[in-house]
Amino acid sequence: MNSSSASLPGEDMVREGLEDLEQGRVTDYSLLVLIASPRLRGLGLTIPERKTNVPFEHQLYERLEERLGAGAHSYYNGLIRRIVSYARGMDRELSRTCQ
């Protein structure tokens, strides 16, 4: 990630998720980055490949449900909104620098 993305919403989650992936840790943020990996790769980020039989979305939701019970749904949706917001912000930043 470049320094221009430092102020983007969700940037902290992406950084932490990438660090977790590099360390081989399965965390909420690493799963979130893997869920968004096609979009993030399209924006120039390097996301490690991970193979799995269970979709990353399901893995994340199950982790949240274990911890939060009925609150998992709204928390999951909030995480997805933040990563989408980050990707949109990155896209705007890249558009500005390419002009």
Sequence and secondary structure as in RCSB ss.txt:
>XXXX:A:sequence
MNSSSASLPGEDMVREGLEDLEQGRVTDYSLLVLIASPRLRGLGLTIPERKTNVPFEHQLYERLEERLGAGAHSY
YNGLIRRIVSYARGMDRELSRTCQ
>XXXX:A:secstr
  GGGTTSTTHHHHHHHHHHHHTT   HHHHHHHHTHHHHHHTT        SS HHHHHHHHHHHHHGGGHHHH
HHHHHHHHHHHHHHHHHHHHHHH 
